[in-house]
């Protein structure tokens, strides 16, 4: 006790007696972190979640080892054209004109173009091999000639694939078409699932952004779509969300702080402290090189939530002393003497809550946990040391001038409506403490059991802007008005209007000695009697593999067919002898390029692409793909976009549970040890934790009720709710222990606690709930969901801290017999004999 009190006294002395020195030190530190703020970089998208994922590593190997439709150093832009009839003469010419203008811009590095318009022009004149010639052919052709050329081209499946589902060959009409522009990209483009780069440095993003201006110069409804556009919009969404959330949160916080402080000087001090917290935290990320991701957009509102709580407690506790006539410095000594202990408890438990996300296997969630935990430590320093020192300096300055004071009364005074309302929790504890505890336990069990059905999701859609910009965003002035986003609308347009060209697929990546006689039979055997989520023909999975290429080329070459037949001992069309010769003949044939899509030239790796049912759940498809991979006699890994994203979703769920368990264990141990050292009663640690467990269970149940899944961000919320929730209960318990040690009864101590600390907690709850709920204004769904559940966690924590904690304290006091100033009552356990 004495050891920690010496530290508190030392800090008290600096805060009260050397306040100006404290201010100078903190302002210099702010300047350093302000420099770090200028070094912050951004990173957006889903590729950041795929690192160290076995399915992604297999997917990388597939893209690295097997020939893709476009070479690795090429990127592709889609030109999406829509209208009454994109096969009319003016629209066909417009598409080719757009492509020609792109081709003429050297910096756009156009390597080739493909379009329905080009196919129609070459049908009219096979010698029209350039865009200029094709435009000339179409301009000279009559409408009848063009319609006849469209009907001829309709025999080509690739031509039909470039047109929307409503293509009518007889009428030579379609409402939409896709043109493909291939670019030469120095250094190549990433093939990762969900890969996104910095749009400022990504060459494909820069090309596609410039292409938008070129295409817009053509008189037709043609839009540019591609991975680079996706990259740019995801980065814009992160910045625009930050630009919306922070000002909105600041306005709401300002209004609530005006109510809580009711003094312009105190309001300015609180706001400056909040700004310093954000500058320190974001500056830290810039100094250590942690990129600012979409997940980190949630950190500033969280820190504002905790900082507001700290600030209101400092000012309110100080005012409680001042209204008794105590001087400035003695009042602040008394306030910080109590609050620094409470802040230390709250900071420790909140760091455990936020920092437990560092146990995640996903790097963005780990970085989120680390940055949030560091930010909480900064919050403790700024609001525990800087703000009290600034308040002392401010009041000394005002007293010397003199400047009148405003709003000196603390929140929650006994004769105020709020004080009377909060005192109801003490009345409830006096009359039915046991019932309150029993009901809380039942709610925890029921809500926790119900919450086991929460879904887990991970997809690009979580990070994309909405298809239609909400009306409230459209009326915002610059610079707050967000960009006009096109990716989601275009993605949905393509899905609704075009055939995908292929079924949903998963890939099994196989490595081993494929020269062995059993290699191809192993592929064939693995595909027999496939799981329910796979498409099936004659009890065989529908798949594309090197076996498919061998069979197709056998139909084209009699000599190769005879070679396969000689080495097919069971006559099932799959050779099982002299495989190296078969591979070599295949790779020296016209089928070489097709073969290299499924087997490497050293015959050590192959991929098998299975078609799956489009309505099958990703979790089921992934499970079935892994079952099929296990059938191979070689080292085989299931991969593909479905499998990679499901693996991330599984990791997210595991991270949520692991973080919660870690936070709960560390918090419980921390509180038990700390209260044992501080007041000699480890039981206060359990009392502190009980209402928060109730709040977390209620939050989890509410998430399922509102159909909010665990995703990349909401997976962190249970551990965060634990960290934020302890903030509320710790202040109640710490204030109670101080009051109870004065020798008053349990109920008197609780009454003083809920009126004083409860008033500050009410102001804090209102402010922080609004500050975090403002995330629903963020442009991406994942941030909106996170803001909602975080606001709910704060509200539940407030309710349980003020209305459950008094009852659990009364139950504990009655059981131990310590109902009157820590003195046992006669007849109670631990009381002396009569």
N, C-alpha and C positions, 0 to 999 in steps of 0.2 A: 504494500500500500504506500509506504513512505517513498519507495523508489519512483513509482510512477507520479506521485504528487510533486516530487522535486522537479520532474520534467515539466509538469503542468505549471508550476510556479515560475520556472525559468521562462516558459513561453508567455505567461501572463505579464512578466516583467518587461519583456521585449514589446509586447502588444501595447501595454499601457504607458510605460515610461519612455520607450524609444520608438514611438509610433512612426515618426517621420523617417527614421532610418529604415524601418520595415518597408515603408512605401517606396523609397528610392530603390531598394534591392529588388522588389517585385516589379517595378516599372522597367528596370534594366533587363530583367529576365524576359519581360514581355517583348522588349525590343529584339532580343535574340530569337525568340520563337516567332516574332513577326517576320524576321528574315527567312526562317524556315517555311513560313506560309507561302512565300514567293517561289519556293522550290517544289511545291506539291505537283505531282503528275496524276493523270487519271487513267483508269482502266475500266472497260465496260464489257458486258456480255457474259456468256456462259463458259467460254474456254478456260477461264481461271479456275473453274470447278473440276476440270477433267484431269488435272495433274496427278500423277502417281496412281492413276486408275488402271488396273490390269486390262479392262475392256478397251479403254482408250489407247493403251499401249499397243494392244493387238490391232486396233483400228488404224493407228499410225503405221504399223508394219504393213498392213494390207495396202494402204495408199502409197507407201514407199516402195514396195516390192512388186506390185502388179501394175501393168500399164492401164492408165485411166483413159476415158474417152478424149479428154484434152490433156496435153502434156503438162507436167507439173509446173513449168515456168509460164503457163498461160492462165489468164483469168477471163471470166466470161461475164458479159453484161447482157441482160434481157431488155428488149424494147417491147413493152406491152402496149399494143394498140387496140383501141375499142371504138365502136361507132355503130351506125345503123347497118353498114355492110363494109367490112374491111377488105373485101375482095372486089370492090368497085374500082374502076380505073383510077380515080383521084386518090383513093386511099392506098392502093398498091404503089403508085408513084411516090406518095408521101413517105411510105416506109423506106423505099430505096433511097429517096433523097436524104432522109435522116441518116441512113447508114453511110451514104457518100460523104456527107458533111463531117461525120465522125472520122471517116477514113482520111479525109484531107487534112485533118489536124494531126500533125506529126507527133505532138506530145501525148496523144491518146493511144499511140502504139497499136493500131488496129492490125491484126494479123489475118483475119478472115471474117466473113459475114455469112449468115444463113437466114433465109426468111421464106415465107410462102410466096411473097411477091417475086423473089428471085427465081423460085421454081416455076412460077407461071410464066415469067419472061423467057426462061430457057426452054420451056415447053413450046413457046411460040417461035423461038429462034435458038437452037442449040449452040450456035456460035457466039451468043451474047454472054461472054464470060466475065465481063467487068460490070461494075455497078452503072457506070456511065452508059454502056451499051444496053444494059437491061432497061434503064429508064427510057432510053430512046425507043426501044422496041415497044414498050407499053404505051408510050405517048402516041405512037403511030398506029397502034392496033385499035380496031373498033370494039365497041362493047360486046358485040356478038362473038368476035374472035377471042376476047378475054374470057367470056363465059365458057366457050368450048375448051379453051386451054385449062381452065379450072377443073372441068369435068374429067379431062385426061389426067391431070395431076392428081386427082382424087384417088387414082389407083395406087398411088405411092403412100404407104403407111406413115412415112416420116412427114409428108406434106399434111396429112390429116392430123398428126400429133401437134403440129404448130398452130392448129386452129381450135376454136372453142367447141364445146360439145354440141352447140346448135348449128354446126356446119351442115348446109344443105347442098349437096353436089348438083342436084337438078336445077336449083335456083341460083347456084354459084354465089352463095351468101354465107356470111358468118359475122357474129357480132364482135369477135375479138381474135387477135392473133399475137404470136410471140415471135420476135426476131432475135437472133443470137449474134452477138459481136464478140469475137475472141481477141484478147489483148496479149501482147508479149510483155511479161512482167519480169524485170531483172530480179534474180534471186528466188523467183517462184512465189507461189501463194500457198498458205497453210491449208492442209487437208484435215485439220482437227475438227471434231464435232463441236459445233458452236464456236468456232474460232473467231475472235475479233481482235483487231489491233488498234493502235492509236491512229485515228483518222488523219492526224497531222503528218504522220510519217508513213502510213500504209499506202503504197503506190496505187493499188487497185481502188481504194477509197477516193484518192485524189482524182484518178481517171474518171470514175463514175460520177463524182460530183461535178467535174467540168463538163461531162457528157450531158448532164441535165440542161445546162444552158444552151448547148448546141442543138439538142433535140427540140427544145421549146421554140426554136426559131422556125420550125416546120409547122405549117398550118394543118395540124391533125392532132387528135387526142392520143399522143404517144408519151408514155412514161418510162423512166429509166428505173430498172430494178436489178439488185445484185448484192453480193456479199459486202462490197464497199459501202453501198448505201446503208445497209444494215449496221455496219460498223459506225458510220457517222451519226446515224440517228440514235443508236444506243449511247454514244458519248454525249450527244445533245440532251438526251433524256436525263442523264445523271446531272448535268449542269443545270438544266431547266428546273428539275425537281428541287435542287438545292436553292435556286433562285426564288422558287415559290415558297418552299417550306420555311426557310429561315426568316424572311420578312414577315410572313403570316404568323409564325410562332412568336416573333418579336412583338408584333402588335398586340396579340392576345396576352402575352406575358406582361407587356407594359400596362394593359388595362387592369389585370389582376394584381399586379404589384402596386399599382396606384391605390387599389383598395386595401392591400395588406399593409403598405407602409404609410400611406396618407401624409407623406412628408416629401417635398421635392428633393431635399438633400439626400435623404435615405434612398429615395428612388434612384437617383443618379448613381450613388455608391453601389446599389444592387445591380444596376444595368452594366456599369463599368466592370464589376466583378464577373458577370456572366460573359461579357465580351472577352475579357482576359482568359477565361476558361476555354473558350472556343479557339482563341488565337494560340494558346499554349498547346492545346491538343492537336490541332491541324498543323501547327508549326512543327510539332514533334514528328508527325508523319513525313513532312517534307525533309526534315533533317536526317531521319534514319532511312529514307527512301522507300517508305511504304506507299504504294499508289492508292489514290482515292477511288474506291469502287462504289458501286451502287449500294452495297451493304453499309458502307461507312457514311452514307447520307443519313442513316438513322442515329449515328453517334451524337451529333450536335443537339438534337432534341432530348436525348437521354441525359446528356450532361446538363442541359438547361433545367431538366426536371429535378435532378439532384441538387444543382446549384441553387435553384430557387428555394428548395426546402431548407438547405443550410442557411441561406441568407435570411429567410423569414424567422427561423429559430434564433439567429443571433440578435436581430433587431427586437424581436418580441421578448426574448428573455432579458435583454438589457432594459427594455422599457418596464418590465415587471419590477425591476429593482429601482428604477428612476422614479416611478410613481410613489414609492415609499419615502422619497426625499433624499435618497442616497446620492452622493456625488457621481460625476462622470466616471472617473477612474475606478473607484470602488465598485460601482455598478458593473462595469465591464469586467473587472477581475472576477466578481461573483458569477457573471454570465459565462465567461470563458472557462472558469474553473469547472463548471458543470458540463458545458457543451463540448469542450475539447475531448472529454472522455466519450460522450455520446457520439460525436463525429468520428472518433477513432473506431468505435464499434461499427458504426454504420459504414464507414469507408472500408474497413476490413471485410465485412460481409458482402458489401456490394462488389468489391474487387473479386471476391470468390465467385459471386454470381456471374459477373461479366467475364472474368478471366477463365472460368471453367470452360468457356467455348474454345480456349486454346487447346483442349484435348481433342478437338475435331480433326478428322483426317482430311478435311477440305481446307485448303489454304485461305480462301477469302473469309471463312468463318473463324479460323485461327487468328487472322489479322484483325478481324472485327473484335474478337475477345481481348486481344492485347491492347489495341488502341483504346477501347472503352475502359479497360482497367487502368491504364495509364492516365486517361482523362479523369477518372474518379479520384486518383491520387492528387492530380493537379487541383481538382475541385476542392478537396479537403484543405490543401495548403492555402488556396486563394480565399475561401470563405471562412476557414478556421483561423487564419492569421492575418491576411491582408485586410479583409473587410472589417474585423473588429478594430484593427489599428487605424484604418481610414475613418471609422465611426468616431473613435476617440479624438483624432485630429480634427475632424469636422465639427464636433460638438465644442471642443476647446476654442476653435476659431469663431464659431457662432456666439459663444458666450462672451468673447472679448469685444465683439463689434458694438453692441449685441444685435443678433438676428433672431427674430421670433421663431419659436418651434411650432410644428404642426403635428397633429396625430400622435401625441405622446402616449395615448392609452394603449395597452396591449390588447391583442385579440383574445376573445373568450373570457372576459372578466365575468365574475360571478353574477352581476346584475344585468348582464347583456343577454339578448335573446339567444345568441350562439352559446353562451356559457350555460344557460338553463337547458338548452337542447342537449349539449354534451353531457351534462350532469345526469341525464336520463340513463346513461350506460352504467353509472354507479348505482342508481336505484334498481336497475335490472339485475346487477350483480348481487345486491343486497337481498333481493327477494327470490331470485331463481338462478343463482350461479351454476348450480349443478345441471339444471335443465339446459342452460345455454351451452355448456361444455358438451353435453350429450348430443344435442342437436347439431352442434358444430362437427362432432365426430361422424355422425350419420351423414351429414352433407358431404364431408370429405370422402367417405367411403363410396357413396352413391355417385357423386360427380367424378371421382377418380376412376371408378369402374366404367362409367359411361364414356369417359375420355379415351379408353383403350381402343375405340373405333375410329380415332382421328386418321384421316387419309394423309398420305405423304406424296408430294408431287415435285417434279423438277422438269421444266421445259423452257424453251426460248420465250414462250408467251408470257412467262412471269416477268420478264424484263422489258418486253416491248411496250410501246405507248398504245393507248386505246385506238380503236379504228376511227372513232369519231371524237373529236376534241370536245370535252364537256363545255356547256355554254358559259359557265362561270370563268373559264380560262380565256374564252374568246373576247371577253370585254375588258381584259386587263390591259393597262397601258404599257408601253415600252418603258424599261427593258424587261418587265415581268412577263409580257406576253410570250408564250412558248412558240416554237416553230410549228409549221404545218407538217405533221408527220404523215408519211405515205406507206411505210413498210407494212404495217399491220393490215391496212386496207388492201394493198396490192397482194399480200400473201393470201388473204381470204378470197380476193377476186380470182386469183389463179386456182385456188382449191375448188372454188364453186363453178368455174367456167371451163376448166380444162381437165381432160383425162390425165391421170398421173403418169400413164405410160407403163407403169409396173405396179405390182402389188406391194404392200408393206413387206419389208425383207429384214432378215437377220443374216449375219455372216458367221461362219465357223472358220477360223484361221488355223491352219494345220501345218505343223512343222515336223519333219522326219525324213527318213530315207525313202523317198517316193519311187526309187528304182526297184525296191523290193516287190516281189511278185504279188504280195497281198495288198499293196497300197490302194489300187483302184477298187478292188473288191471291198476294202474297208470303208471307202466312201459310199459305195453302193449299199453295203450292209447297214451303215449308220442311218441311211435314209429310209429304211424299211419300217413300216408300221409307226409312222411318226406320231408325236403328241397331237392333241386335239387342236391346238392353235395353229398348226401348220396346214397349208393347202395340200391336198392329197389327190393323186391319180393312181388308180389300181394299187392301192395300199403302199404307194411309194411317194415320198415327199416331193413336191414340185421344187426343183432346184436347178441352178446353173453352176456347172463345175467343169473341170477338165474332161470329165467323162462325157458331158454334153457336147463339148467341142469335138471330141473323138468321134462320137456318133454322127454329128452333123457333117464332118469332113468325109466320113466313110460313105455317106450318101452321095457325095460329090466326086469322089475318086475311087475308081474300081480297084486300083493297085493298093491303095491304102486300106480299102475294105478287106481285100484278101489278106493283107498283113495282120489286121486286127483279128480276122477269123482264125488264122493259123495259131494265134496266141490266146484264143478264148476257149479254154478247156471245157467250160460248162455251158457254152453257147448262149450266154445271157447278154451279149453285146458289150461286155466289159472285159477287156484283155487282162489276163493274169499271168503273163509270161513275157519275157524280153521287153519290159516296159521302157527301158532306156532307148532302144531302137525306135519304138513307137513315138516317144517324145521327140527324138531327134528328127524323125521324118516329118512330124507335125510342125516343128519349128522351122523346117526348111521348105514348107509348103505355103500356099497363099493364105492358109489359116493361121499363120504365125501370130499376127497381131491379136487375133481373137484368143489364141491359146495363152499368150502372155498376160491376158487379163486374169488367168486362173492358176498359172504355174510359173515359177521362176526358172530362169535359164540353168541354174545349178540343180534343178529338180529336188530342192530341199524344202520348198514351201508351196502351199496351195491354199486357195480359198474356195469355199462352197457357199453359195448364196441361196438361202431358202426363202420361199414366199410364205407369208403368214396371213391369217385372216385379218381384215382391216378393223373388225369390231372386237378383236381380242384385247384383253387388258394387257398393258405393257409388262406388269409383274408376271402374268401368266406366260406371255411370249418369252420373256427373259428366262424364267424357270425352265421352260420347255427347250429353249435353245441350249442351255447348259446341260440338260439331260442328253440331248443329241450329241453335243460335243464330247460327253463322257463315253460315248459308244466307240469313238475312234481308237484305233490301236496306236495312234501317234499322240504327240503333245498337241492338244486342240483347245482353243479358247473361243467362246461365243463373244461376238462383238457386233458392231453396227450402232446406228444412232439410238434405236430403241433400247438396246442393251446398255449402252453407255449412260444414257439418261436415267434408266431404271437403277443402275448401279449407284449413281449419284443420289437418287431418291432414297435408296436403302441406307446409304451412308449418312444422309441428312437425318433420317429417323434415329439411327444409332447414335449420331452426334447429340441429338436432342436428349435422349435418355442418359447418355454418358455424362453430358454436361450437367443435367439436373442432379444425378446421383453424386457427381463430384462436388457440385456446389453445396448440396445438402449435407454431405459428410464433412466437408471442410468448415462450413458455417457452424454446424452443430459442435464440432470439436473446438473451434475458435471461441464460441460463446460460452461453452462449459468451462473452459480453462480461464477465460477472461473474467467471468463473473466470480469464479472461485478466487481469483487473485484480487479483484476489485472490492467485493463486498463479502467474501467468504461464503457465498451461496451459489454453487454450480447450478442449482435448480432454476435460477433466474435465466440461465441460458436456454433451458427447455421451454420455460414460460415465454421467452422471446420468440422462439421458433414455432411454437404451436399455431398461433394465428396465421402465420405465413404459409404453413403447410395447408391450412384450410383455404387460404386465398389462391394458392397455386392449383389446388384441386378444382376449385370453382372456375378458375380461368381455363384450365384444360377442358372441362366439361362444356364451357361456353363456346370454345373454339369448335368443338364438334357440332354443337347446336347451331352455330352460325355457318357451318360448312366451311370453316377456314382450315386449310390443310397445313401440315408441316412443310414448309418450303425452305428455300435457301436462307431466308431471314427469320421467318416465324419459328424455325427450329431452335433459335437461340432464346426465345421469349420465356420459356419456363424457368431456365436458370437466371435470366435477367429479372423475371418477376420475383424470384426468391431474393435476389440481391437488392432490388428496389423496395420490396416489401419489408425486409428487415429494417430498412431505414425508418419506417413508421413505428413498428413495434419496439425497436431499440430506444427511440426517443421516449416512448411511454414508460417502458420498464426502467430506463435510467433515471427519469424524473421521479418515478415512484420510489426507487431505492433511496434517492436523496431525501425525499419528503418523509419516508418511513423511518429513516435513521434519526429523524428529529424527535422520535418518541411518540408520535401521534398514532391514532388507530389506522387500520388498513383503509377504512372507508374515508377518513379525513385525507389520508395521503392520496387516495385515488381521486377524490374530489378536486384537490389542488392540481393533480396531474392532468385530468381531462379538461379542466378549465384553462390552465396555462399552456401546457404543451399541446393539448387538444385543439386549442384555438389556432396555434401556429400550424399544426398539421392540417387543419381545415383550409387555411389560406394556401398552404403548399399543395394540397390535393387539387384544389380548384385550378391553380395556376399550372401545375405540371400535367394534369389530365388534358387541359386545353393545349398545352405546349406539345405534347406527344400526339394527341389526336389530330393535330394539324397535318400530320403525315398523310392523312387520307386525301389531302390535296395533291400529293405527289402524283406524277404522271404515270408511273408504273404500278401495276396491281400489287406487287410484292411489298412495296413500301406502304401503300395504303392499308393493307392487312396488318402489317407490323405496327403501324401507328394505332390502329383500333385496339389490337390485343394488348399493347403496352399501356394504353389509357385505361383499359379495363383492369389490368393488373394493379395499377396504382389505386384505382377506385376500390377494388376488393381489399387491397392491403390496408387502406385507410379504414374501411368498415370493420375489418377483423381486428385491427390494432386497437380501435377505440371501443368496440362493442363486445369483443371476445376476450381481449387481454384482461380487462378488469375482472371478469368472471373466473378466468383460470387462476388469477392471483388470489381471489377470495377462496376458491376451492383449495388451493395450495396452503393458504394461511390457516384455514380451518383444519386441514388435515395435520399440519405441523403444530397447531395451537398458537401461532404467532399472529394474533389478531390485534395486538396493541403495542405498537412500537417495538416489535421484535421480542416482546416478553411473552412467554408461554402462558396460556390461561389454565386455571385449575381444571383437571380432568381431561385435558387434551393430551395427545401423544407428545412425549418429551417434557411434560410439566412435572414439577417437583411434587412429592407426596403431600397430602393435606396434613 
